[in-house]
Amino acid sequence: MKRGITRREREVTDPQAIQAILDKGQIVHIAMIDGDEPYLVPMNYGYVMEEGKLTLYVHGATEGRKLDVLRVNPKVFIEIDCDITPIEGKVACQYGTSYSSIMGTGKAVIVDDVEEKMNALSILMKTQTGKDFEFNEKLVSIVSVIRIEVAEYTAKARPIPPGLMK
Ligand SMILES: Cc1cc2nc3c(=O)[nH]c(=O)nc-3n(C[C@H](O)[C@H](O)[C@H](O)COP(=O)(O)OP(=O)(O)OC[C@H]3O[C@@H](n4cnc5c(N)ncnc54)[C@H](O)[C@@H]3O)c2cc1C
């Protein structure tokens, strides 16, 4: 179900600010539907943002629960966050956490094409390390790669209140 952000003033729409969250986040939480149970895994990701369209790549072992789940139901909900800073206050309700985050719905596709797998791992390493790495067929044959096509996403940020900035 598509819903707008409740605290509209915290919505992030600037593409550069959204890209900054993707650059810093490092971990995507991928929620799935395993029959009638929710299932979620945190994973490192690489991303491609083209004209506002977001694609994530993750990699891992060639077997396991998430692959079994995604083969049956490829629908996912993703969450990425960064800039987590505790906010303190004088009274309990002033405490909180500043953050920046992205959430969205998407579809997971298990990638079989060797060229796409090699490219995906280079993208993943670039996002994670800022460095360029190349992969060969042998290296990609021992991992699974999942492409997450993010259909819709929103971004939100709760900055540190000005009075509490160090
Ligand atoms: C910060 C972070 C980054 C990670 N990055 C990656 C990554 O890039 N690639 C990758 O493949 N994995 C990564 N992992 C591990 C990932 O979360 C999963 O454990 C892994 O992908 C295996 O998933 P699966 O469904 O195949 O696990 P399975 O081993 O098949 O899951 C079986 C059961 O084991 C339990 N389980 C699985 N994973 C975890 C877990 N992380 N913690 C506690 N219990 C668990 C659950 O109860 C699950 O039902 C990361 C974990 C963390 C915390």
The ligand as an ORCA input file, in Angstrom:
! r2SCAN-3c Opt
* xyz 0 1
  C      25.360     -6.207      9.255
  C      25.151     -7.489      8.507
  C      25.529     -7.566      7.171
  C      25.371     -8.757      6.463
  N      25.714     -8.803      5.138
  C      25.479     -9.940      4.436
  C      25.749    -10.015      3.035
  O      26.191     -9.047      2.400
  N      25.497    -11.182      2.406
  C      24.989    -12.269      3.074
  O      24.755    -13.290      2.430
  N      24.712    -12.205      4.358
  C      24.945    -11.080      5.069
  N      24.640    -11.048      6.407
  C      24.072    -12.243      7.010
  C      22.582    -12.306      6.647
  O      21.853    -11.474      7.515
  C      22.036    -13.740      6.683
  O      22.455    -14.367      7.869
  C      22.548    -14.527      5.493
  O      22.329    -13.828      4.273
  C      21.875    -15.885      5.397
  O      20.506    -15.695      5.143
  P      19.593    -16.999      4.915
  O      18.154    -16.611      4.910
  O      20.073    -17.746      3.725
  O      19.979    -17.770      6.257
  P      19.720    -19.224      6.777
  O      20.952    -19.621      7.486
  O      19.187    -20.130      5.723
  O      18.564    -18.916      7.810
  C      18.068    -19.947      8.645
  C      17.697    -19.332      9.960
  O      18.873    -18.877     10.611
  C      18.591    -17.679     11.315
  N      19.460    -16.599     10.799
  C      19.812    -16.363      9.525
  N      20.555    -15.248      9.427
  C      20.689    -14.783     10.689
  C      21.342    -13.645     11.237
  N      22.003    -12.738     10.462
  N      21.258    -13.448     12.557
  C      20.582    -14.312     13.334
  N      19.937    -15.405     12.878
  C      19.984    -15.625     11.556
  C      17.144    -17.352     11.124
  O      16.407    -17.847     12.224
  C      16.781    -18.115      9.860
  O      15.439    -18.500      9.852
  C      24.817     -9.887      7.126
  C      24.416     -9.792      8.449
  C      24.575     -8.602      9.137
  C      24.125     -8.527     10.581
*
